[in-house]
Amino acid sequence: MTTETRTRPPLRQVLALGGLSMFGPLSMDLYLPGLPALTDDLHTTEATGQLTMSLCMVGLAVGQLVAGPLSDRRGRRLPLLVGVALFAVTSLACAFAPSIEVLLVLRLLGGLAGAVGIVVARAMVRDQWEGRAAARVFALLMVVSGAAPVLAPVIGSQLLRVTDWRGVFVVLAGIGLVLLVAAFTLPETLPPARRCTGGARNTLRALGTVARDRSFLAPAAVLALGCCSMFVYIAMGSFVLQADGYGLSPQLYGIVFAVNATGIVLAGRVSAWLVDRVGPRRLLGAAVVAALAAALVLVAGVLLTRSVWAVLPPLFVIVGAVGMIMPNATALAMSGQATSAGAASALLGLGQFLTGALIPPAASAGGVTPLVMAVTMAGTAAAAVLLAVPVLRSRDPDPGPPRDGPPRDETPPGTPPGSP
């Protein structure tokens, strides 16, 4: 097989892995336009309505912490199939939730199930590619998975013309079945010889070793805070841009959300094109600085005018920057984790979704306003820039030749990464 062929993964595999990476945006964006109606229908508050997303993100975070190490021990494919099937079931159950309390529990379970797809897709990439090649593949996945936040709110807003928020969850269950079919097409990328052995003690030891690795922690922290602005937008945007803020209809909000999310796809494509020339560190630095500059413009626009046109352009840049932050920070964090890709992927997801689950509700505890959203975005973007400084001072990982399959490793199975 030629180097050129090995460098480019099969389109079918990119589409399948990209689809499995969509559980986060799919779980939240599809019903975003119906969130105000859901809140009214279940007779609850805006803050509790946001909790349906927050608990889903908690599930997405904690579920990765379990599924990642489990896939290091049992292989990638079986946990993947079970998780995607459970996601479809819980999504269907959400459509029949009789109260906000039941819906909150189901959203948590759905997040736990959907987490398997995210963590396993990321680990499968690390099983097969490394360095800049991995950054390029992650960027291609971002192009595919970026279609979810583009299409989901548009589809959700149009569905609200013919159904209510319960019908939207039925559609989400159907999408889960499609992703289950896609998961069946993927081969096992972690052969038995490379799997970790042992029980919970070895799993915790592997997680601890990764968590103490500074080369992992710095880009992982940048990923968590760099993507948090997007979660702030997801949690608060429907309230700010619709009735309580700028008066957009659910349909127009869906279109605006899709336009903003298109920036993720564009930035991901640019990242895949430039990573071999520029390197993942420089691309990551440019993205976090651009996000901070746009967030400061957003704060100024909210303070100086009530025009929605002062808000939309900086939001486009902030959301779009995620398409460059995510693949490059992920590749840098995963570059030294050949023997524990599942554990490393789990910790990445834990940090990313926990910040997204905790910061928006905490910031909006006193109410959701345009200024609250703008200041929260600026704060998280500033923190990402500060944490990116040591990452930018390091050297890019050696590109290395891409692999046809999982990397060979002489470490005995079950040995925690970093052990002599």
GUDO-891290 format. One record per residue (C-alpha): residue number from 1; residue in one letter; x negated, y, z. Coordinates in Angstrom, 2 decimals. Last residue first. Layout:
N
- num, residu, xx, yy, zz
- NUM, A, X, Y, Z
...
! end
This chain:
420
- num, residu, xx, yy, zz
- 420, P, -9.28, 0.63, 33.04
- 419, S, -5.70, 1.94, 33.46
- 418, G, -4.79, 5.07, 31.44
- 417, P, -1.52, 3.68, 30.19
- 416, P, -0.01, 1.11, 32.57
- 415, T, -0.99, -2.50, 31.81
- 414, G, 2.14, -4.52, 31.03
- 413, P, 0.72, -6.06, 27.86
- 412, P, -3.07, -6.26, 27.89
- 411, T, -4.70, -3.24, 26.25
- 410, E, -6.16, -4.22, 22.89
- 409, D, -3.86, -1.91, 20.95
- 408, R, -2.90, -2.08, 17.34
- 407, P, -0.66, 0.66, 16.11
- 406, P, 2.88, -0.30, 15.07
- 405, G, 3.45, -0.54, 11.35
- 404, D, 2.19, 0.77, 8.03
- 403, R, 0.09, 3.30, 9.92
- 402, P, -0.84, 6.86, 9.13
- 401, P, -4.55, 7.62, 8.87
- 400, G, -5.89, 10.01, 11.51
- 399, P, -4.70, 13.60, 11.92
- 398, D, -6.98, 14.19, 14.92
- 397, P, -4.93, 15.93, 17.54
- 396, D, -5.02, 19.72, 17.46
- 395, R, -7.50, 21.33, 19.83
- 394, S, -6.57, 23.09, 23.05
- 393, R, -6.22, 26.85, 23.52
- 392, L, -2.71, 26.82, 22.03
- 391, V, -1.52, 24.35, 24.65
- 390, P, -2.98, 26.46, 27.46
- 389, V, -1.01, 29.51, 26.20
- 388, A, 2.26, 27.66, 25.51
- 387, L, 3.37, 27.85, 29.14
- 386, L, 3.47, 31.65, 28.99
- 385, V, 5.39, 31.62, 25.69
- 384, A, 7.92, 29.11, 27.02
- 383, A, 8.49, 31.23, 30.14
- 382, A, 9.22, 34.25, 27.94
- 381, A, 11.72, 32.24, 25.89
- 380, T, 13.48, 31.07, 29.06
- 379, G, 13.83, 34.62, 30.35
- 378, A, 14.90, 36.12, 27.01
- 377, M, 17.61, 33.48, 26.58
- 376, T, 18.92, 34.11, 30.09
- 375, V, 18.94, 37.88, 29.46
- 374, A, 20.92, 37.49, 26.23
- 373, M, 23.54, 35.10, 27.66
- 372, V, 24.10, 37.20, 30.79
- 371, L, 24.32, 40.34, 28.66
- 370, P, 26.96, 38.85, 26.36
- 369, T, 29.08, 37.87, 29.39
- 368, V, 29.89, 34.56, 31.08
- 367, G, 30.83, 34.80, 34.75
- 366, G, 29.11, 34.82, 38.16
- 365, A, 27.92, 31.21, 37.83
- 364, S, 26.76, 31.98, 34.28
- 363, A, 23.02, 31.71, 34.96
- 362, A, 23.42, 28.56, 37.05
- 361, P, 25.67, 26.96, 34.44
- 360, P, 23.17, 27.78, 31.64
- 359, I, 20.02, 26.72, 33.58
- 358, L, 21.04, 23.26, 34.82
- 357, A, 22.10, 21.16, 31.82
- 356, G, 19.72, 22.65, 29.26
- 355, T, 16.83, 22.44, 31.71
- 354, L, 17.84, 18.84, 32.40
- 353, F, 18.18, 18.11, 28.70
- 352, Q, 14.64, 19.04, 27.68
- 351, G, 12.87, 17.80, 30.78
- 350, L, 14.53, 14.38, 30.71
- 349, G, 14.15, 14.08, 26.95
- 348, L, 10.41, 14.55, 27.13
- 347, L, 10.22, 12.19, 30.11
- 346, A, 12.04, 9.50, 28.14
- 345, S, 9.84, 9.91, 25.07
- 344, A, 6.77, 9.47, 27.26
- 343, A, 8.21, 6.30, 28.80
- 342, G, 9.15, 4.89, 25.39
- 341, A, 5.82, 5.79, 23.80
- 340, S, 3.84, 4.11, 26.56
- 339, T, 0.84, 2.42, 24.92
- 338, A, 0.37, 5.00, 22.14
- 337, Q, 0.87, 7.96, 24.46
- 336, G, -1.90, 10.38, 23.50
- 335, S, -0.12, 12.09, 20.61
- 334, M, 3.33, 12.09, 22.25
- 333, A, 3.09, 15.59, 23.77
- 332, L, 1.57, 17.11, 20.64
- 331, A, 4.11, 15.43, 18.35
- 330, T, 7.02, 16.56, 20.54
- 329, A, 5.77, 20.15, 20.75
- 328, N, 5.42, 20.20, 16.96
- 327, P, 8.78, 18.63, 16.17
- 326, M, 10.76, 20.69, 18.73
- 325, I, 9.29, 24.16, 18.36
- 324, M, 9.74, 24.43, 14.59
- 323, G, 13.44, 23.63, 14.32
- 322, V, 13.95, 25.30, 17.70
- 321, A, 12.92, 28.59, 16.06
- 320, G, 16.21, 28.51, 14.13
- 319, V, 18.27, 29.02, 17.28
- 318, I, 16.34, 32.12, 18.32
- 317, V, 16.06, 33.49, 14.77
- 316, F, 19.79, 33.13, 14.03
- 315, L, 20.67, 34.57, 17.45
- 314, P, 18.54, 37.62, 16.60
- 313, P, 20.59, 38.20, 13.42
- 312, L, 24.05, 37.59, 15.03
- 311, V, 23.94, 39.92, 18.03
- 310, A, 23.64, 43.45, 16.65
- 309, W, 26.09, 42.47, 13.93
- 308, V, 28.66, 41.65, 16.62
- 307, S, 28.91, 45.36, 17.34
- 306, R, 29.31, 46.25, 21.01
- 305, T, 26.23, 48.48, 21.02
- 304, L, 23.16, 49.51, 23.01
- 303, L, 22.96, 46.92, 25.81
- 302, V, 23.87, 43.89, 23.71
- 301, G, 21.50, 44.96, 20.92
- 300, A, 18.61, 45.54, 23.33
- 299, V, 19.05, 42.09, 24.89
- 298, L, 19.22, 40.52, 21.41
- 297, V, 16.04, 42.31, 20.31
- 296, L, 14.32, 40.85, 23.39
- 295, A, 15.59, 37.39, 22.42
- 294, A, 14.30, 37.84, 18.85
- 293, A, 10.79, 38.68, 20.10
- 292, L, 10.86, 35.68, 22.45
- 291, A, 11.96, 33.30, 19.68
- 290, A, 9.27, 34.60, 17.31
- 289, V, 6.61, 34.08, 19.99
- 288, V, 7.82, 30.52, 20.63
- 287, A, 7.77, 29.68, 16.90
- 286, A, 4.34, 31.17, 16.11
- 285, G, 2.75, 29.26, 18.98
- 284, L, 4.31, 25.96, 17.92
- 283, L, 3.14, 26.43, 14.34
- 282, R, -0.35, 27.19, 15.58
- 281, R, -0.39, 24.07, 17.72
- 280, P, 1.10, 21.75, 15.09
- 279, G, -1.62, 22.32, 12.47
- 278, V, -1.87, 24.99, 9.78
- 277, R, -2.40, 23.13, 6.49
- 276, D, -1.07, 19.68, 7.39
- 275, V, 1.76, 21.22, 9.44
- 274, L, 2.89, 23.63, 6.72
- 273, W, 5.43, 21.62, 4.69
- 272, A, 6.92, 19.69, 7.63
- 271, S, 7.18, 22.97, 9.58
- 270, V, 8.88, 24.74, 6.68
- 269, R, 11.45, 21.94, 6.49
- 268, G, 12.07, 22.09, 10.24
- 267, A, 12.43, 25.87, 10.12
- 266, L, 15.04, 25.61, 7.34
- 265, V, 17.01, 22.90, 9.14
- 264, I, 16.98, 24.78, 12.43
- 263, G, 17.92, 28.03, 10.66
- 262, T, 21.01, 26.27, 9.34
- 261, A, 22.08, 26.23, 13.00
- 260, N, 22.76, 29.94, 12.88
- 259, V, 24.87, 29.60, 9.75
- 258, A, 26.76, 26.69, 11.30
- 257, F, 27.49, 28.64, 14.49
- 256, V, 28.76, 31.57, 12.46
- 255, I, 31.04, 29.25, 10.47
- 254, G, 32.37, 27.59, 13.62
- 253, Y, 32.96, 31.01, 15.20
- 252, L, 34.96, 32.02, 12.15
- 251, Q, 37.19, 28.98, 12.55
- 250, P, 37.57, 29.41, 16.32
- 249, S, 38.48, 33.10, 15.79
- 248, L, 35.92, 35.76, 16.65
- 247, G, 36.85, 38.31, 19.32
- 246, Y, 33.42, 39.69, 20.27
- 245, G, 33.29, 38.68, 23.92
- 244, D, 35.95, 36.93, 25.98
- 243, A, 38.04, 35.77, 23.04
- 242, Q, 35.31, 34.34, 20.80
- 241, L, 31.64, 35.27, 20.52
- 240, V, 30.84, 35.28, 24.23
- 239, F, 33.02, 32.30, 25.23
- 238, S, 31.91, 30.06, 22.35
- 237, G, 28.31, 31.18, 22.74
- 236, M, 27.93, 30.37, 26.42
- 235, A, 27.08, 26.66, 26.54
- 234, I, 25.69, 26.27, 23.02
- 233, Y, 23.76, 29.55, 23.20
- 232, V, 22.26, 28.61, 26.55
- 231, F, 21.40, 25.20, 25.09
- 230, M, 19.60, 26.92, 22.20
- 229, S, 17.70, 29.12, 24.62
- 228, C, 16.65, 25.96, 26.47
- 227, C, 14.78, 24.63, 23.45
- 226, G, 11.60, 26.58, 24.19
- 225, L, 11.95, 25.83, 27.89
- 224, A, 11.97, 22.04, 27.51
- 223, L, 9.56, 21.92, 24.55
- 222, V, 7.07, 24.23, 26.25
- 221, A, 7.19, 22.01, 29.34
- 220, A, 6.55, 18.90, 27.22
- 219, P, 3.68, 20.69, 25.44
- 218, A, 1.96, 21.28, 28.83
- 217, L, 2.86, 17.96, 30.47
- 216, F, 1.51, 15.58, 27.85
- 215, S, -2.11, 16.77, 27.64
- 214, R, -1.91, 17.23, 31.40
- 213, D, -1.21, 13.53, 31.97
- 212, R, 0.31, 13.20, 35.44
- 211, A, 3.82, 12.51, 34.14
- 210, V, 2.47, 9.85, 31.77
- 209, T, 0.87, 7.95, 34.63
- 208, G, 3.97, 8.29, 36.79
- 207, L, 6.25, 6.95, 34.07
- 206, A, 3.94, 3.97, 33.56
- 205, R, 3.83, 3.30, 37.30
- 204, L, 7.61, 3.53, 37.54
- 203, T, 7.99, 0.94, 34.79
- 202, N, 5.32, -1.28, 36.33
- 201, R, 7.19, -1.23, 39.63
- 200, A, 10.57, -1.80, 37.95
- 199, G, 9.58, -5.15, 36.56
- 198, G, 6.71, -6.71, 34.71
- 197, T, 5.71, -6.78, 31.07
- 196, C, 5.06, -3.96, 28.66
- 195, R, 5.58, -4.74, 24.98
- 194, R, 2.71, -4.83, 22.51
- 193, A, 2.65, -8.58, 21.84
- 192, P, 6.46, -8.68, 21.61
- 191, P, 6.47, -6.45, 18.51
- 190, L, 7.55, -2.79, 18.85
- 189, T, 8.94, -1.46, 15.55
- 188, E, 12.05, -3.66, 15.30
- 187, P, 13.75, -2.99, 11.98
- 186, L, 16.40, -0.32, 11.37
- 185, T, 19.49, -1.13, 9.30
- 184, F, 21.61, -2.07, 12.34
- 183, A, 21.10, 1.44, 13.73
- 182, A, 22.77, 2.93, 10.65
- 181, V, 25.88, 0.78, 11.28
- 180, L, 25.93, 2.05, 14.87
- 179, L, 25.60, 5.59, 13.57
- 178, V, 28.78, 5.11, 11.53
- 177, L, 30.56, 3.77, 14.63
- 176, G, 29.47, 6.84, 16.63
- 175, I, 30.86, 9.07, 13.88
- 174, G, 34.22, 7.37, 14.40
- 173, A, 34.03, 8.05, 18.13
- 172, L, 33.38, 11.72, 17.38
- 171, V, 36.48, 11.75, 15.15
- 170, V, 38.55, 10.49, 18.07
- 169, F, 36.93, 13.18, 20.23
- 168, V, 38.13, 15.85, 17.80
- 167, G, 41.65, 14.44, 18.05
- 166, R, 41.61, 15.18, 21.77
- 165, W, 40.55, 18.78, 21.09
- 164, D, 43.76, 19.36, 19.14
- 163, T, 44.80, 18.35, 15.62
- 162, V, 45.41, 19.76, 12.13
- 161, R, 43.84, 23.23, 12.26
- 160, L, 41.60, 22.14, 15.14
- 159, L, 39.93, 19.75, 12.72
- 158, Q, 38.68, 22.76, 10.78
- 157, S, 36.96, 24.16, 13.87
- 156, G, 35.42, 20.78, 14.67
- 155, I, 34.16, 20.23, 11.13
- 154, V, 32.55, 23.67, 11.13
- 153, P, 31.24, 23.11, 14.66
- 152, A, 29.71, 19.74, 13.67
- 151, L, 28.29, 20.65, 10.24
- 150, V, 25.36, 22.91, 11.08
- 149, P, 24.72, 21.54, 14.56
- 148, A, 24.61, 18.04, 13.08
- 147, A, 22.68, 18.89, 9.90
- 146, G, 19.66, 19.66, 12.06
- 145, S, 19.35, 15.91, 12.60
- 144, V, 18.20, 15.53, 9.00
- 143, V, 15.80, 18.48, 8.86
- 142, M, 14.65, 17.69, 12.41
- 141, L, 13.87, 14.14, 11.29
- 140, L, 11.63, 15.64, 8.61
- 139, A, 9.88, 17.70, 11.30
- 138, F, 9.36, 14.58, 13.42
- 137, V, 7.83, 12.88, 10.37
- 136, R, 5.45, 15.80, 9.79
- 135, A, 4.44, 15.94, 13.45
- 134, A, 3.82, 12.17, 13.37
- 133, A, 1.50, 12.58, 10.37
- 132, R, -0.18, 15.46, 12.17
- 131, G, -1.19, 13.17, 15.00
- 130, E, 0.36, 9.68, 15.06
- 129, W, 2.67, 7.42, 13.08
- 128, Q, 4.33, 3.99, 13.41
- 127, D, 5.14, 3.36, 17.08
- 126, R, 5.38, 7.11, 17.65
- 125, V, 8.26, 7.31, 15.17
- 124, M, 10.02, 4.39, 16.84
- 123, A, 9.60, 6.11, 20.22
- 122, R, 11.46, 9.20, 18.97
- 121, A, 14.32, 7.10, 17.59
- 120, V, 14.43, 5.11, 20.83
- 119, V, 14.76, 8.20, 23.02
- 118, I, 17.52, 9.84, 20.99
- 117, G, 19.58, 6.71, 20.36
- 116, V, 19.41, 5.61, 23.99
- 115, A, 20.50, 9.03, 25.24
- 114, G, 23.87, 8.56, 23.56
- 113, A, 24.86, 5.99, 26.17
- 112, L, 23.98, 8.13, 29.19
- 111, G, 25.60, 11.16, 27.54
- 110, G, 28.80, 9.22, 26.95
- 109, L, 28.83, 8.11, 30.58
- 108, L, 28.51, 11.73, 31.76
- 107, R, 31.22, 12.83, 29.34
- 106, L, 33.47, 10.05, 30.63
- 105, V, 33.04, 11.20, 34.22
- 104, L, 33.78, 14.82, 33.31
- 103, L, 36.85, 13.78, 31.30
- 102, V, 38.26, 11.88, 34.27
- 101, E, 37.88, 14.95, 36.50
- 100, I, 39.31, 17.28, 33.82
- 99, S, 42.49, 15.24, 33.73
- 98, P, 44.43, 12.71, 31.64
- 97, A, 41.45, 11.68, 29.44
- 96, F, 42.86, 10.03, 26.30
- 95, A, 40.48, 11.53, 23.72
- 94, C, 37.59, 11.02, 26.13
- 93, A, 38.14, 7.24, 25.85
- 92, L, 37.26, 7.38, 22.16
- 91, S, 33.97, 9.07, 22.99
- 90, T, 33.29, 6.45, 25.66
- 89, V, 33.66, 3.61, 23.14
- 88, A, 31.51, 5.23, 20.43
- 87, F, 28.73, 5.96, 22.92
- 86, L, 28.88, 2.38, 24.21
- 85, A, 28.17, 1.07, 20.69
- 84, V, 25.23, 3.46, 20.29
- 83, G, 23.70, 2.32, 23.58
- 82, V, 24.04, -1.41, 22.89
- 81, L, 22.48, -1.12, 19.42
- 80, L, 19.55, 0.95, 20.65
- 79, P, 18.84, -1.26, 23.65
- 78, L, 18.58, -4.23, 21.25
- 77, R, 16.38, -2.51, 18.64
- 76, R, 13.54, -0.87, 20.53
- 75, G, 11.83, -3.76, 22.27
- 74, R, 12.55, -5.20, 25.69
- 73, R, 9.71, -3.77, 27.81
- 72, D, 8.88, -0.45, 26.11
- 71, S, 12.61, -0.16, 25.26
- 70, L, 13.41, -0.32, 28.98
- 69, P, 10.83, 2.42, 29.63
- 68, G, 12.72, 4.74, 27.26
- 67, A, 16.27, 3.63, 28.12
- 66, V, 16.13, 4.52, 31.81
- 65, L, 14.61, 8.01, 31.64
- 64, Q, 16.51, 8.55, 28.40
- 63, G, 19.78, 7.95, 30.22
- 62, V, 18.83, 10.52, 32.84
- 61, A, 18.47, 13.30, 30.25
- 60, L, 21.40, 12.50, 27.95
- 59, G, 23.55, 11.88, 31.01
- 58, V, 22.58, 15.26, 32.44
- 57, M, 23.35, 16.76, 29.02
- 56, C, 26.84, 15.19, 29.08
- 55, L, 27.27, 16.54, 32.58
- 54, S, 26.41, 20.03, 31.35
- 53, M, 28.72, 19.81, 28.36
- 52, T, 31.81, 18.87, 30.38
- 51, L, 30.52, 21.31, 32.99
- 50, Q, 31.16, 24.17, 30.58
- 49, G, 34.86, 23.55, 31.09
- 48, T, 34.28, 23.69, 34.82
- 47, A, 32.68, 27.15, 34.46
- 46, E, 35.47, 28.33, 32.18
- 45, T, 38.06, 27.29, 34.76
- 44, T, 40.57, 24.44, 34.75
- 43, H, 44.16, 23.78, 33.73
- 42, L, 43.43, 20.76, 31.53
- 41, D, 45.03, 22.42, 28.50
- 40, D, 43.47, 25.81, 29.20
- 39, T, 39.90, 24.51, 29.44
- 38, L, 40.40, 22.27, 26.40
- 37, A, 41.66, 25.29, 24.46
- 36, P, 38.54, 27.29, 25.40
- 35, L, 36.33, 24.30, 24.45
- 34, G, 37.98, 23.70, 21.07
- 33, P, 35.32, 25.49, 19.02
- 32, L, 32.66, 23.53, 20.96
- 31, Y, 34.22, 20.12, 20.20
- 30, L, 31.76, 19.04, 17.51
- 29, D, 28.84, 20.93, 19.04
- 28, M, 28.51, 18.98, 22.28
- 27, S, 28.07, 15.25, 21.71
- 26, L, 27.03, 15.79, 18.11
- 25, P, 24.25, 18.19, 19.13
- 24, G, 22.71, 15.68, 21.56
- 23, F, 23.51, 12.49, 19.64
- 22, M, 21.84, 13.78, 16.48
- 21, S, 18.51, 11.95, 16.87
- 20, L, 20.21, 8.73, 15.79
- 19, G, 21.07, 10.37, 12.47
- 18, G, 17.47, 11.43, 11.97
- 17, L, 16.31, 7.89, 12.63
- 16, A, 18.76, 6.54, 10.04
- 15, L, 18.06, 9.26, 7.46
- 14, V, 14.29, 8.95, 7.87
- 13, Q, 14.51, 5.17, 7.58
- 12, R, 16.57, 5.32, 4.40
- 11, L, 14.16, 7.88, 2.93
- 10, P, 11.25, 5.51, 3.42
- 9, P, 8.42, 7.09, 5.41
- 8, R, 5.90, 9.22, 3.52
- 7, T, 2.28, 8.88, 4.58
- 6, R, 2.25, 5.15, 3.90
- 5, T, 3.15, 5.69, 0.26
- 4, E, 0.46, 8.32, -0.19
- 3, T, -2.10, 6.14, 1.57
- 2, T, -1.41, 3.38, -0.92
- 1, M, 0.00, 0.00, 0.00
! end
